[in-house]
């Protein structure tokens, strides 16, 4: 075994520990029999404490920052050197799976654990962060943890309420944090050289390719729109088919076009009509109005914008031809986040060494790396998950895949820390 690489036996032991620790974190939940852990809850603090214990056992200095992230530092050969930051999130959606977010934090600890056992210090420090909020489950605003360390909290966030009218500031006070000190969580630009995040794929592509690991090229940008077709309601038995202004028929025609056109343009673009309602909504009345949502995503902003323009143009054409009207209101927009080419190459080299080939793929889901990329280079490593299922109790990964992931993760960290 080449010096500095984790052997298969060590990787297997590390993977078994990761699986057990993900199980242990899954027990820290506000609901018995389900996994729900939200930002600034007692369960959040318990998870931080448990992860902090594991960090200390791996030779790290540990602290909780001013927005509730749990942080650890494994010092460099020369104390005070900049750090490679590793991390993911410890919060969950409601009735969640046990690997989304947590797997990235716990595998990062294994990287440092191996270095500590080998008594090896790198030219760069290695830091780990378990972000307190990525999902936005409690307050409906996302990436609070990662935007804390980038210093990008809007002034409105502390006063934002949850479903019980408890504000972020009040929730912080309840767990011993002070909203007036939020700015102190921000890290200096020169303190971090790069951010790496390991995450389950949350999709089926790696499984389809029969590969444990993949390297992320970009995190998809997204646009979300509320759309309306407005026609004319009428009696289902008396209005001839040729004289109808059926809003639902127009929406159905558009939905088929959305599916077909998106497939034609680019295999990495996706478009979804996720909700649909029609009025008046009676079995014997022609639908006069249909409200629906459109979600379009892609790893590059220009093709995404071109797709959206195409789809909206077609909706207007359908409405015009049918003698009805169409309108759309965009209510959510986030730009695509490109992963750093150098970090992609480093991950790809490590993945190729571990599994013989490297697959590049975009991320259709959002991650903390979106926020971090506004200040530092980011790279992401995906781990295959069963049938692509995520945000669900059936979320599952193979222990052997986790072993491969830890090997690739460690190799990448050591390479980036030692090669200028």
RODO-2510 file (C-alpha; in nm, 4 decimals, decimal comma):
residues 420
     n   res          X          Y          Z
     1     x     0,0000     0,0000     0,0000
     2     x     0,1337     0,3392    -0,1009
     3     x     0,2368     0,5518     0,1951
     4     x    -0,0392     0,7842     0,3069
     5     x    -0,3252     0,5744     0,1668
     6     x    -0,5812     0,3942     0,3803
     7     x    -0,5777     0,0178     0,3285
     8     x    -0,8909    -0,1902     0,2759
     9     x    -0,9039    -0,3220     0,6322
    10     x    -0,8803     0,0269     0,7816
    11     x    -1,1432     0,1498     0,5370
    12     x    -1,3788    -0,1338     0,6324
    13     x    -1,3419    -0,0567     1,0020
    14     x    -1,3992     0,3124     0,9385
    15     x    -1,7091     0,2399     0,7302
    16     x    -1,8556     0,0194     1,0018
    17     x    -1,8014     0,2995     1,2526
    18     x    -1,9668     0,5495     1,0159
    19     x    -2,2743     0,3314     0,9777
    20     x    -2,3022     0,2883     1,3545
    21     x    -2,2634     0,6615     1,4114
    22     x    -2,5294     0,7458     1,1531
    23     x    -2,7570     0,5063     1,3403
    24     x    -2,6721     0,6800     1,6683
    25     x    -2,7502     1,0231     1,5247
    26     x    -3,0777     0,8895     1,3847
    27     x    -3,1878     0,8183     1,7413
    28     x    -3,1637     1,1894     1,8258
    29     x    -3,5071     1,2953     1,7052
    30     x    -3,8022     1,4993     1,8249
    31     x    -4,0409     1,2217     1,7205
    32     x    -4,0203     0,8601     1,8355
    33     x    -3,9887     0,6115     1,5517
    34     x    -3,9025     0,8828     1,2984
    35     x    -3,6037     1,1053     1,2329
    36     x    -3,6829     1,4755     1,2617
    37     x    -3,4142     1,7131     1,3874
    38     x    -3,4545     2,0839     1,3237
    39     x    -3,2400     2,3905     1,3751
    40     x    -3,1950     2,5267     1,7288
    41     x    -3,3938     2,2453     1,8880
    42     x    -3,2810     2,0442     2,1910
    43     x    -3,2126     1,7603     1,9486
    44     x    -2,9852     1,9856     1,7435
    45     x    -2,7807     2,0591     2,0541
    46     x    -2,7656     1,6896     2,1481
    47     x    -2,6441     1,5989     1,7994
    48     x    -2,3795     1,8715     1,8193
    49     x    -2,2605     1,7381     2,1535
    50     x    -2,2336     1,3825     2,0196
    51     x    -2,0474     1,4901     1,7063
    52     x    -1,8201     1,7086     1,9189
    53     x    -1,7253     1,4026     2,1252
    54     x    -1,6292     1,2141     1,8095
    55     x    -1,4249     1,5096     1,6873
    56     x    -1,2310     1,5278     2,0154
    57     x    -1,1624     1,1545     2,0027
    58     x    -1,0135     1,2138     1,6559
    59     x    -0,7649     1,4666     1,7982
    60     x    -0,9522     1,7841     1,7102
    61     x    -1,0049     2,1103     1,8931
    62     x    -1,3841     2,1540     1,9085
    63     x    -1,6192     2,4500     1,9425
    64     x    -1,9766     2,5491     1,8645
    65     x    -1,9944     2,8731     1,6700
    66     x    -2,2343     3,1650     1,7098
    67     x    -2,5009     3,0265     1,4744
    68     x    -2,4958     2,6757     1,6202
    69     x    -2,2583     2,4931     1,3858
    70     x    -2,0379     2,2320     1,5533
    71     x    -1,6775     2,2805     1,4410
    72     x    -1,3492     2,0952     1,4834
    73     x    -0,9893     2,1649     1,3829
    74     x    -0,7066     1,9196     1,3305
    75     x    -0,3992     2,1370     1,3437
    76     x    -0,1437     2,1580     1,0632
    77     x     0,2251     2,0707     1,0950
    78     x     0,2810     2,4426     1,1477
    79     x     0,0102     2,5736     1,3821
    80     x    -0,2055     2,8501     1,2446
    81     x    -0,1917     2,7384     0,8800
    82     x    -0,5040     2,7797     0,6640
    83     x    -0,7467     2,4892     0,6548
    84     x    -0,9223     2,2607     0,4144
    85     x    -1,2828     2,2655     0,5347
    86     x    -1,4881     1,9455     0,5244
    87     x    -1,8520     1,9253     0,6182
    88     x    -2,2216     1,8831     0,5634
    89     x    -2,5374     1,9320     0,7705
    90     x    -2,6838     1,7691     1,0804
    91     x    -3,0438     1,8915     1,0465
    92     x    -3,3119     1,6929     0,8669
    93     x    -3,6429     1,7185     0,6921
    94     x    -3,9391     1,5675     0,8743
    95     x    -3,9462     1,1873     0,8805
    96     x    -3,6052     1,1843     0,7165
    97     x    -3,3443     0,9295     0,6176
    98     x    -3,0296     0,8876     0,8238
    99     x    -2,7572     0,9632     0,5673
   100     x    -2,8556     1,2943     0,4040
   101     x    -2,6068     1,5378     0,5567
   102     x    -2,4937     1,3181     0,8452
   103     x    -2,2899     1,0866     0,6225
   104     x    -2,0764     1,3806     0,5096
   105     x    -1,9995     1,4922     0,8644
   106     x    -1,9206     1,1475     1,0011
   107     x    -1,6999     1,0402     0,7085
   108     x    -1,5051     1,3643     0,7435
   109     x    -1,4316     1,2711     1,1045
   110     x    -1,2968     0,9364     0,9817
   111     x    -1,0535     1,1201     0,7516
   112     x    -0,9136     1,3075     1,0487
   113     x    -0,9286     0,9980     1,2700
   114     x    -0,6965     0,8147     1,0312
   115     x    -0,4507     1,1043     1,0191
   116     x    -0,4553     1,1195     1,4002
   117     x    -0,3926     0,7460     1,4321
   118     x    -0,1038     0,7733     1,1884
   119     x     0,0258     1,0719     1,3894
   120     x     0,0357     1,2617     1,0629
   121     x     0,0089     1,6377     1,0332
   122     x    -0,0409     1,8026     0,6953
   123     x     0,0881     2,1369     0,5653
   124     x    -0,2721     2,2605     0,5926
   125     x    -0,5063     2,2178     0,8855
   126     x    -0,8211     2,0119     0,8389
   127     x    -1,1420     2,1552     0,9778
   128     x    -1,4834     1,9928     0,9939
   129     x    -1,8192     2,1642     1,0321
   130     x    -2,1553     2,0076     1,1052
   131     x    -2,3905     2,2763     0,9798
   132     x    -2,6929     2,3463     1,1979
   133     x    -2,9400     2,4176     0,9200
   134     x    -2,9361     2,3304     0,5527
   135     x    -3,2880     2,2018     0,4990
   136     x    -3,4840     2,5018     0,6280
   137     x    -3,7386     2,2718     0,7928
   138     x    -3,8135     2,4868     1,0966
   139     x    -3,8013     2,8461     0,9735
   140     x    -3,8545     2,8057     0,5990
   141     x    -3,5210     2,9732     0,5202
   142     x    -3,2272     2,7581     0,4160
   143     x    -2,8501     2,7370     0,4564
   144     x    -2,8467     2,9245     0,7876
   145     x    -2,5429     2,7307     0,9067
   146     x    -2,3269     2,7738     0,5981
   147     x    -2,4327     3,1348     0,5477
   148     x    -2,3261     3,1928     0,9057
   149     x    -1,9630     3,1111     0,8351
   150     x    -1,9662     3,3151     0,5136
   151     x    -2,1111     3,6158     0,6969
   152     x    -2,4175     3,6340     0,4716
   153     x    -2,7126     3,6378     0,7095
   154     x    -2,9691     3,8955     0,5961
   155     x    -3,0751     4,1386     0,8674
   156     x    -3,4286     3,9960     0,8536
   157     x    -3,3363     3,6408     0,9507
   158     x    -3,3159     3,6805     1,3315
   159     x    -3,6758     3,8085     1,3399
   160     x    -3,8090     3,5343     1,1110
   161     x    -4,0662     3,3156     1,2944
   162     x    -4,1230     2,9419     1,2874
   163     x    -4,4668     2,7795     1,2797
   164     x    -4,5130     2,8500     1,6500
   165     x    -4,4234     3,2206     1,6138
   166     x    -4,0840     3,1676     1,7793
   167     x    -3,8271     3,3823     1,6031
   168     x    -3,4769     3,2725     1,5125
   169     x    -3,3409     3,5121     1,7744
   170     x    -3,5673     3,3670     2,0444
   171     x    -3,4764     3,0119     1,9461
   172     x    -3,1085     3,1032     1,9643
   173     x    -3,1569     3,2448     2,3127
   174     x    -3,3347     2,9250     2,4201
   175     x    -3,0211     2,7209     2,3420
   176     x    -2,7711     2,9680     2,4845
   177     x    -2,6810     3,1583     2,1673
   178     x    -2,6990     3,5350     2,1164
   179     x    -2,8372     3,6789     1,7927
   180     x    -2,6298     3,9911     1,8499
   181     x    -2,3159     3,7802     1,7968
   182     x    -2,4168     3,6132     1,4695
   183     x    -2,1520     3,8055     1,2765
   184     x    -1,8780     3,6445     1,4845
   185     x    -1,9461     3,3093     1,3141
   186     x    -1,8058     3,4454     0,9870
   187     x    -1,4671     3,3044     0,8929
   188     x    -1,1850     3,5093     0,7454
   189     x    -1,1234     3,4590     0,3745
   190     x    -0,7604     3,3579     0,4285
   191     x    -0,8459     3,1013     0,6982
   192     x    -0,9891     2,8506     0,4479
   193     x    -0,8450     2,7392     0,1140
   194     x    -1,1208     2,5043    -0,0070
   195     x    -1,4399     2,3286     0,0979
   196     x    -1,5137     1,9615     0,0304
   197     x    -1,8502     1,7969     0,0908
   198     x    -1,9345     1,4277     0,0742
   199     x    -2,3037     1,3539     0,0270
   200     x    -2,5359     1,0798    -0,0859
   201     x    -2,6364     1,1315    -0,4477
   202     x    -3,0113     1,1543    -0,3763
   203     x    -3,0656     1,0263    -0,7297
   204     x    -3,0302     0,7041    -0,9323
   205     x    -2,7441     0,7843    -1,1732
   206     x    -2,4577     0,6157    -0,9874
   207     x    -2,6672     0,3079    -0,9208
   208     x    -2,7596     0,2921    -1,2889
   209     x    -2,3887     0,3150    -1,3789
   210     x    -2,3021     0,0523    -1,1138
   211     x    -2,0502     0,2855    -0,9503
   212     x    -2,0153     0,3582    -0,5766
   213     x    -1,8821     0,7127    -0,6176
   214     x    -1,9185     1,0116    -0,8468
   215     x    -1,7732     1,3603    -0,8714
   216     x    -2,0062     1,6600    -0,8827
   217     x    -1,9563     1,9143    -1,1601
   218     x    -2,2119     2,1700    -1,0449
   219     x    -2,5130     2,2163    -0,8215
   220     x    -2,8140     2,2857    -1,0373
   221     x    -2,9596     2,6297    -1,0625
   222     x    -3,3372     2,6457    -1,0299
   223     x    -3,6360     2,8572    -1,1264
   224     x    -3,9824     2,8098    -0,9780
   225     x    -4,2945     2,9681    -1,1220
   226     x    -4,6635     2,9887    -1,0428
   227     x    -4,8540     2,9595    -1,3708
   228     x    -5,2189     3,0121    -1,4664
   229     x    -5,4219     2,9142    -1,7716
   230     x    -5,7495     3,1086    -1,7755
   231     x    -6,0250     2,9866    -2,0058
   232     x    -6,3988     2,9768    -1,9662
   233     x    -6,6016     2,7430    -1,7504
   234     x    -6,9052     2,5843    -1,9126
   235     x    -7,1544     2,3009    -1,8916
   236     x    -6,9861     1,9693    -1,9644
   237     x    -7,2893     1,8412    -2,1500
   238     x    -7,3939     2,1392    -2,3611
   239     x    -7,0790     2,3124    -2,4922
   240     x    -6,9556     2,1475    -2,8158
   241     x    -6,5947     2,0267    -2,8170
   242     x    -6,5031     2,2714    -3,0922
   243     x    -6,6278     2,5719    -2,8950
   244     x    -6,4657     2,5076    -2,5591
   245     x    -6,2047     2,7180    -2,3818
   246     x    -6,0829     2,4390    -2,1572
   247     x    -5,8007     2,5585    -1,9315
   248     x    -5,7169     2,2057    -1,8157
   249     x    -5,6822     2,0736    -2,1709
   250     x    -5,4384     2,3584    -2,2408
   251     x    -5,2404     2,2795    -1,9272
   252     x    -5,2294     1,9107    -2,0193
   253     x    -5,0987     1,9908    -2,3679
   254     x    -4,8300     2,2112    -2,2138
   255     x    -4,7270     1,9460    -1,9617
   256     x    -4,6674     1,6943    -2,2384
   257     x    -4,4597     1,9536    -2,4246
   258     x    -4,2565     2,0272    -2,1089
   259     x    -4,1666     1,6603    -2,0708
   260     x    -4,0790     1,6044    -2,4366
   261     x    -3,8933     1,9305    -2,4998
   262     x    -3,6787     1,9073    -2,1866
   263     x    -3,5665     1,5582    -2,2853
   264     x    -3,4757     1,6799    -2,6329
   265     x    -3,2652     1,9773    -2,5254
   266     x    -3,0192     1,8428    -2,2678
   267     x    -3,0102     1,5272    -2,0531
   268     x    -2,8914     1,7342    -1,7562
   269     x    -3,1926     1,9673    -1,7629
   270     x    -3,5070     1,8751    -1,5700
   271     x    -3,8522     2,0312    -1,5562
   272     x    -4,1399     1,9395    -1,3279
   273     x    -4,5014     2,0404    -1,2903
   274     x    -4,5393     1,9613    -0,9229
   275     x    -4,8822     2,0960    -0,8351
   276     x    -5,2023     2,1480    -1,0314
   277     x    -5,5504     2,2651    -0,9345
   278     x    -5,8486     2,3476    -1,1508
   279     x    -6,1600     2,5530    -1,0912
   280     x    -6,4456     2,5246    -1,0469
   281     x    -6,3433     2,1625    -0,9959
   282     x    -6,6707     1,9844    -1,0639
   283     x    -6,7146     1,6646    -1,2635
   284     x    -6,9761     1,8214    -1,4908
   285     x    -6,8088     2,1595    -1,5517
   286     x    -6,5411     2,2489    -1,8089
   287     x    -6,2390     2,3794    -1,6147
   288     x    -6,2222     2,7577    -1,6474
   289     x    -5,8943     2,8131    -1,4644
   290     x    -5,5924     2,5984    -1,3886
   291     x    -5,3142     2,6925    -1,1497
   292     x    -4,9907     2,4929    -1,1708
   293     x    -4,6281     2,5209    -1,0690
   294     x    -4,3203     2,4783    -1,2857
   295     x    -3,9780     2,3866    -1,1469
   296     x    -3,6851     2,3872    -1,3922
   297     x    -3,3258     2,3013    -1,2982
   298     x    -2,9896     2,2616    -1,4641
   299     x    -2,6152     2,2834    -1,3944
   300     x    -2,5568     2,5885    -1,6196
   301     x    -2,7553     2,9105    -1,6124
   302     x    -2,7664     2,9851    -1,9864
   303     x    -2,9182     2,6525    -2,1011
   304     x    -3,1569     2,6706    -1,8072
   305     x    -3,2731     3,0171    -1,9094
   306     x    -3,3118     2,9037    -2,2708
   307     x    -3,5271     2,6083    -2,1646
   308     x    -3,7499     2,8254    -1,9497
   309     x    -3,7952     3,0782    -2,2311
   310     x    -3,8874     2,7976    -2,4703
   311     x    -4,1426     2,6504    -2,2308
   312     x    -4,3095     2,9836    -2,1562
   313     x    -4,3251     3,0742    -2,5256
   314     x    -4,4986     2,7451    -2,5963
   315     x    -4,7472     2,7993    -2,3125
   316     x    -4,8423     3,1349    -2,4606
   317     x    -4,8770     2,9792    -2,8066
   318     x    -5,1041     2,7057    -2,6728
   319     x    -5,3201     2,9601    -2,4945
   320     x    -5,3445     3,1851    -2,8025
   321     x    -5,4434     2,8953    -3,0270
   322     x    -5,7130     2,7862    -2,7800
   323     x    -5,8490     3,1366    -2,7253
   324     x    -5,7543     3,1564    -2,3601
   325     x    -5,4833     3,3366    -2,1610
   326     x    -5,1652     3,2331    -1,9814
   327     x    -4,9589     3,4076    -1,7150
   328     x    -4,6538     3,3081    -1,5098
   329     x    -4,4927     3,4562    -1,1994
   330     x    -4,1401     3,3526    -1,0984
   331     x    -4,1168     3,3291    -0,7191
   332     x    -3,7836     3,1504    -0,6684
   333     x    -3,4485     3,1727    -0,8437
   334     x    -3,1053     3,0421    -0,7553
   335     x    -2,8057     3,0418    -0,9846
   336     x    -2,6145     2,7271    -1,0731
   337     x    -2,3075     2,6691    -0,8565
   338     x    -2,0051     2,5335    -1,0422
   339     x    -1,7642     2,3111    -0,8527
   340     x    -1,4003     2,4178    -0,8713
   341     x    -1,2164     2,2443    -1,1624
   342     x    -0,9057     2,1716    -0,9536
   343     x    -1,1126     2,0123    -0,6781
   344     x    -1,3064     1,8118    -0,9368
   345     x    -0,9778     1,6819    -1,0772
   346     x    -0,8487     1,5897    -0,7326
   347     x    -1,1666     1,4012    -0,6477
   348     x    -1,1684     1,2323    -0,9898
   349     x    -0,8108     1,1088    -0,9504
   350     x    -0,8890     0,9684    -0,6069
   351     x    -1,2131     0,8062    -0,7206
   352     x    -1,0382     0,6488    -1,0214
   353     x    -0,7745     0,5038    -0,7929
   354     x    -1,0410     0,3560    -0,5649
   355     x    -1,2959     0,2206    -0,8164
   356     x    -1,1135     0,2251    -1,1530
   357     x    -1,3230     0,4974    -1,3165
   358     x    -1,4702     0,8346    -1,2325
   359     x    -1,8160     0,9523    -1,3273
   360     x    -1,8951     1,3244    -1,3464
   361     x    -2,2500     1,4352    -1,2735
   362     x    -2,4414     1,7421    -1,1576
   363     x    -2,6340     1,7667    -0,8330
   364     x    -3,0041     1,8207    -0,8737
   365     x    -3,0478     1,8984    -0,5037
   366     x    -2,9156     2,1961    -0,3106
   367     x    -2,6290     2,1739    -0,0611
   368     x    -2,4319     2,3872     0,1817
   369     x    -2,1682     2,4146    -0,0909
   370     x    -2,3969     2,6688    -0,2627
   371     x    -2,3366     2,9198     0,0157
   372     x    -1,9707     2,8328     0,0660
   373     x    -1,8941     2,8765    -0,3065
   374     x    -1,9608     3,2483    -0,2746
   375     x    -1,6366     3,2767    -0,0749
   376     x    -1,4219     2,9668    -0,1338
   377     x    -1,3661     2,6954    -0,3985
   378     x    -1,5952     2,3959    -0,3451
   379     x    -1,5847     2,0313    -0,4473
   380     x    -1,8351     1,7524    -0,3890
   381     x    -1,8170     1,3731    -0,3798
   382     x    -2,1338     1,1692    -0,4255
   383     x    -2,2003     0,8256    -0,2775
   384     x    -2,4470     0,5882    -0,4396
   385     x    -2,7770     0,5453    -0,2542
   386     x    -3,0354     0,2721    -0,2949
   387     x    -3,2742     0,3520    -0,5833
   388     x    -3,1866     0,7193    -0,5436
   389     x    -3,4291     0,7485    -0,2510
   390     x    -3,3711     1,0420    -0,0148
   391     x    -3,5689     1,2579     0,2288
   392     x    -3,7385     0,9329     0,3304
   393     x    -3,6826     0,6656     0,5973
   394     x    -3,5914     0,4172     0,3216
   395     x    -3,2739     0,6154     0,2451
   396     x    -2,9894     0,3612     0,2356
   397     x    -2,6212     0,3254     0,1447
   398     x    -2,3908     0,0255     0,1222
   399     x    -2,1192    -0,0095     0,3839
   400     x    -1,8705    -0,1103     0,1138
   401     x    -1,9480     0,2092    -0,0777
   402     x    -1,8856     0,4105     0,2372
   403     x    -1,5476     0,2404     0,2739
   404     x    -1,4569     0,3406    -0,0812
   405     x    -1,5783     0,6948    -0,0148
   406     x    -1,3590     0,7328     0,2936
   407     x    -1,0546     0,6139     0,0988
   408     x    -1,1207     0,8615    -0,1836
   409     x    -1,1975     1,1431     0,0607
   410     x    -0,8766     1,0893     0,2557
   411     x    -0,6685     1,0650    -0,0607
   412     x    -0,8147     1,3906    -0,1899
   413     x    -0,7569     1,5795     0,1345
   414     x    -0,3956     1,4674     0,1573
   415     x    -0,3301     1,5527    -0,2073
   416     x    -0,4777     1,9000    -0,1797
   417     x    -0,2952     1,9686     0,1456
   418     x     0,0462     1,8737     0,0089
   419     x     0,0391     1,9771    -0,3588
   420     x     0,0629     2,3555    -0,4210
***
